[in-house]
Amino acid sequence: MNATLNLRSIVFFIIMGIIMMQGAKRWGVEGCPLYCLDVAYMTCPSSGSQQLEGSCNCCMTPKGCTLHLSDGSSLDC
């Protein structure tokens, strides 16, 4: 009885995981990476050349903004 219940639970969670992954692909949902870049500041078209507080990475940055890294390089998001 317990083995059957455990097997059913495992199969249920596998199927639910597959359904959720397919839904995420269909709706264009992406996960954010769990790392932070060494960002000095951020610039966005809406604020001109004003240096804004930088976000961790492009996933957390408004679209069209640029992250300026501490090493002098930049990353368009």
C-alpha atoms as one frame of an Amber mdcrd trajectory, in Angstrom:
protein
   0.000   0.000   0.000   2.707   2.519   0.990   4.895   1.556  -1.971   1.975
   2.103  -4.351   1.198   5.471  -2.778   4.831   6.570  -3.020   5.034   5.458
  -6.665   1.837   7.361  -7.486   3.186  10.465  -5.770   6.457  10.292  -7.690
   4.663   9.828 -11.024   2.278  12.686 -10.181   5.116  15.116  -9.423   7.038
  14.125 -12.551   3.971  14.714 -14.723   3.245  18.052 -13.022   6.868  19.124
 -13.552   6.670  18.309 -17.253   3.396  20.224 -17.599   4.841  23.262 -15.813
   7.990  23.246 -17.952   5.942  23.084 -21.160   3.737  25.944 -19.949   6.781
  28.065 -19.121   8.188  27.537 -22.632   4.843  28.343 -24.247   4.385  31.581
 -22.302   8.017  32.689 -22.659   8.786  32.531 -18.938  12.473  32.427 -18.087
  14.222  32.029 -14.791  16.739  34.533 -13.488  20.324  33.402 -12.976  21.377
  33.334  -9.348  24.568  35.390  -9.640  25.477  39.051  -9.349  27.863  40.875
 -11.613  30.238  43.512 -10.232  28.114  46.435 -11.449  29.375  49.987 -10.901
  26.244  51.694 -12.267  23.459  51.422 -14.827  22.218  53.757 -17.566  18.798
  53.639 -19.221  17.386  55.484 -22.246  14.591  56.899 -20.098  17.073  58.672
 -17.777  19.614  59.837 -20.365  23.212  59.696 -19.155  22.269  59.703 -15.462
  24.139  56.983 -13.566  21.602  54.814 -11.757  22.127  52.209  -9.081  22.976
  48.980 -10.876  21.066  45.732 -10.739  22.629  42.332 -10.112  22.361  41.111
 -13.726  20.363  41.703 -16.924  17.480  39.590 -15.675  16.808  42.185 -12.970
  17.460  45.200 -15.228  14.806  47.014 -17.279  14.931  46.161 -20.983  17.128
  48.504 -23.010  19.324  49.553 -20.085  23.095  49.062 -19.908  25.029  47.684
 -16.957  28.454  49.306 -16.579  30.780  46.893 -14.808  33.562  47.803 -12.391
  36.231  46.560 -14.836  35.193  49.214 -17.398  33.192  46.895 -19.661  29.468
  47.202 -20.239  26.585  44.838 -20.864  23.495  45.825 -22.886  20.336  44.313
 -21.458
